Amino acid sequence: MQNNESIEERSKRILKELLTKYPNKSAYDLDGRGLHFVCEVEPVDEHPEYDRAVEVIISSKPHKHNIMVQNYTILKGILELHVDNDVIILKEGNKYKVEAGTVHWAKSDKECWVEIFSEPGWTKEDHIQINQ
């Protein structure tokens, strides 16, 4: 958070930044915690074979996708990506592929901006929360 801003203030700021950078796109707080934001840059409803999103991750929840493969590119910040039992540190410009069936989640000390290209496109049915 910047300058002692509240979670609500941070959420509004991040959503405004996403919508400014990607006008006429949909941006939202993924789970209502103020820790993981998504902007659908190339939404799946336009082409089910893929989607491209920019996410701002402070902390995501563990999950997996049985079908979808995700390709991460770090746009800004440092991401601590947990993939099964491994921890991968990704910095600006780094790329990483998360294979289908792999439990993963991420966190950052600050806000990490990540482009995620998914094949096939994201679906609610293929986003499986893992309780750890």
Contacts in CASP RR format, 6 or more apart in sequence:
PFRMAT RR
TARGET T0000
AUTHOR 0000-0000-0000
METHOD contacts of the structure
MODEL  1
MQNNESIEERSKRILKELLTKYPNKSAYDLDGRGLHFVCEVEPVDEHPEY
DRAVEVIISSKPHKHNIMVQNYTILKGILELHVDNDVIILKEGNKYKVEA
GTVHWAKSDKECWVEIFSEPGWTKEDHIQINQ
1 7 0 8 1.000
1 9 0 8 1.000
1 10 0 8 1.000
2 10 0 8 1.000
2 13 0 8 1.000
5 13 0 8 1.000
7 34 0 8 1.000
10 34 0 8 1.000
11 29 0 8 1.000
11 34 0 8 1.000
11 37 0 8 1.000
14 37 0 8 1.000
14 56 0 8 1.000
14 111 0 8 1.000
15 27 0 8 1.000
15 28 0 8 1.000
15 29 0 8 1.000
15 37 0 8 1.000
17 56 0 8 1.000
18 25 0 8 1.000
18 27 0 8 1.000
18 37 0 8 1.000
18 39 0 8 1.000
18 54 0 8 1.000
18 56 0 8 1.000
19 25 0 8 1.000
19 27 0 8 1.000
19 39 0 8 1.000
21 39 0 8 1.000
21 54 0 8 1.000
22 39 0 8 1.000
22 41 0 8 1.000
22 54 0 8 1.000
25 39 0 8 1.000
25 40 0 8 1.000
25 41 0 8 1.000
25 43 0 8 1.000
26 39 0 8 1.000
26 40 0 8 1.000
26 43 0 8 1.000
27 37 0 8 1.000
27 38 0 8 1.000
27 39 0 8 1.000
27 40 0 8 1.000
28 37 0 8 1.000
28 38 0 8 1.000
29 36 0 8 1.000
29 37 0 8 1.000
30 36 0 8 1.000
30 37 0 8 1.000
30 38 0 8 1.000
30 55 0 8 1.000
30 60 0 8 1.000
31 61 0 8 1.000
33 59 0 8 1.000
34 58 0 8 1.000
35 57 0 8 1.000
35 58 0 8 1.000
35 59 0 8 1.000
35 60 0 8 1.000
36 55 0 8 1.000
36 56 0 8 1.000
36 57 0 8 1.000
36 58 0 8 1.000
36 59 0 8 1.000
36 60 0 8 1.000
36 61 0 8 1.000
37 55 0 8 1.000
37 56 0 8 1.000
37 57 0 8 1.000
38 53 0 8 1.000
38 54 0 8 1.000
38 55 0 8 1.000
39 53 0 8 1.000
39 54 0 8 1.000
39 55 0 8 1.000
40 51 0 8 1.000
40 53 0 8 1.000
41 52 0 8 1.000
41 53 0 8 1.000
41 54 0 8 1.000
41 115 0 8 1.000
42 50 0 8 1.000
42 51 0 8 1.000
42 52 0 8 1.000
42 53 0 8 1.000
43 51 0 8 1.000
44 50 0 8 1.000
44 51 0 8 1.000
44 118 0 8 1.000
44 120 0 8 1.000
44 121 0 8 1.000
44 122 0 8 1.000
44 123 0 8 1.000
48 120 0 8 1.000
48 121 0 8 1.000
49 119 0 8 1.000
49 120 0 8 1.000
49 121 0 8 1.000
50 117 0 8 1.000
50 118 0 8 1.000
50 119 0 8 1.000
50 120 0 8 1.000
50 121 0 8 1.000
51 117 0 8 1.000
51 118 0 8 1.000
51 121 0 8 1.000
51 122 0 8 1.000
52 115 0 8 1.000
52 116 0 8 1.000
52 117 0 8 1.000
52 118 0 8 1.000
53 115 0 8 1.000
53 116 0 8 1.000
53 118 0 8 1.000
53 122 0 8 1.000
54 75 0 8 1.000
54 113 0 8 1.000
54 114 0 8 1.000
54 115 0 8 1.000
54 116 0 8 1.000
55 113 0 8 1.000
55 114 0 8 1.000
55 116 0 8 1.000
56 111 0 8 1.000
56 112 0 8 1.000
56 113 0 8 1.000
56 114 0 8 1.000
57 79 0 8 1.000
57 106 0 8 1.000
57 107 0 8 1.000
57 108 0 8 1.000
57 111 0 8 1.000
57 112 0 8 1.000
57 114 0 8 1.000
58 107 0 8 1.000
58 108 0 8 1.000
58 110 0 8 1.000
58 111 0 8 1.000
58 112 0 8 1.000
59 105 0 8 1.000
59 106 0 8 1.000
59 107 0 8 1.000
59 108 0 8 1.000
60 105 0 8 1.000
60 106 0 8 1.000
60 107 0 8 1.000
61 105 0 8 1.000
61 129 0 8 1.000
61 130 0 8 1.000
62 82 0 8 1.000
62 103 0 8 1.000
62 104 0 8 1.000
62 105 0 8 1.000
62 129 0 8 1.000
62 130 0 8 1.000
62 131 0 8 1.000
62 132 0 8 1.000
63 103 0 8 1.000
63 104 0 8 1.000
63 105 0 8 1.000
63 127 0 8 1.000
63 128 0 8 1.000
63 129 0 8 1.000
63 130 0 8 1.000
64 100 0 8 1.000
64 101 0 8 1.000
64 102 0 8 1.000
64 103 0 8 1.000
64 104 0 8 1.000
64 128 0 8 1.000
64 130 0 8 1.000
65 98 0 8 1.000
65 100 0 8 1.000
65 101 0 8 1.000
65 118 0 8 1.000
65 122 0 8 1.000
65 126 0 8 1.000
65 127 0 8 1.000
65 128 0 8 1.000
66 100 0 8 1.000
66 101 0 8 1.000
66 126 0 8 1.000
66 128 0 8 1.000
67 100 0 8 1.000
67 120 0 8 1.000
67 126 0 8 1.000
68 100 0 8 1.000
68 118 0 8 1.000
68 119 0 8 1.000
68 120 0 8 1.000
68 121 0 8 1.000
68 122 0 8 1.000
68 123 0 8 1.000
68 126 0 8 1.000
69 97 0 8 1.000
69 98 0 8 1.000
69 99 0 8 1.000
69 100 0 8 1.000
69 118 0 8 1.000
69 119 0 8 1.000
70 97 0 8 1.000
70 98 0 8 1.000
70 116 0 8 1.000
70 117 0 8 1.000
70 118 0 8 1.000
71 95 0 8 1.000
71 96 0 8 1.000
71 97 0 8 1.000
71 98 0 8 1.000
71 116 0 8 1.000
71 117 0 8 1.000
71 118 0 8 1.000
71 119 0 8 1.000
72 79 0 8 1.000
72 81 0 8 1.000
72 90 0 8 1.000
72 95 0 8 1.000
72 96 0 8 1.000
72 97 0 8 1.000
72 98 0 8 1.000
72 114 0 8 1.000
72 115 0 8 1.000
72 116 0 8 1.000
73 93 0 8 1.000
73 94 0 8 1.000
73 95 0 8 1.000
73 114 0 8 1.000
73 115 0 8 1.000
73 116 0 8 1.000
73 117 0 8 1.000
74 90 0 8 1.000
74 91 0 8 1.000
74 92 0 8 1.000
74 93 0 8 1.000
74 94 0 8 1.000
74 95 0 8 1.000
74 112 0 8 1.000
74 113 0 8 1.000
74 114 0 8 1.000
75 92 0 8 1.000
75 93 0 8 1.000
75 113 0 8 1.000
75 114 0 8 1.000
75 115 0 8 1.000
76 92 0 8 1.000
76 111 0 8 1.000
76 112 0 8 1.000
76 113 0 8 1.000
77 91 0 8 1.000
77 92 0 8 1.000
77 108 0 8 1.000
77 110 0 8 1.000
77 111 0 8 1.000
77 112 0 8 1.000
77 113 0 8 1.000
78 89 0 8 1.000
78 90 0 8 1.000
78 91 0 8 1.000
78 92 0 8 1.000
78 108 0 8 1.000
78 109 0 8 1.000
78 110 0 8 1.000
78 112 0 8 1.000
79 89 0 8 1.000
79 90 0 8 1.000
79 106 0 8 1.000
79 107 0 8 1.000
79 108 0 8 1.000
79 112 0 8 1.000
79 114 0 8 1.000
80 87 0 8 1.000
80 88 0 8 1.000
80 89 0 8 1.000
80 106 0 8 1.000
80 107 0 8 1.000
80 108 0 8 1.000
81 87 0 8 1.000
81 88 0 8 1.000
81 89 0 8 1.000
81 90 0 8 1.000
81 96 0 8 1.000
81 98 0 8 1.000
81 104 0 8 1.000
81 105 0 8 1.000
81 106 0 8 1.000
82 88 0 8 1.000
82 104 0 8 1.000
82 105 0 8 1.000
82 106 0 8 1.000
82 107 0 8 1.000
83 96 0 8 1.000
83 98 0 8 1.000
83 102 0 8 1.000
83 103 0 8 1.000
83 104 0 8 1.000
84 102 0 8 1.000
84 103 0 8 1.000
84 104 0 8 1.000
88 96 0 8 1.000
90 96 0 8 1.000
98 104 0 8 1.000
103 130 0 8 1.000
106 112 0 8 1.000
106 114 0 8 1.000
END
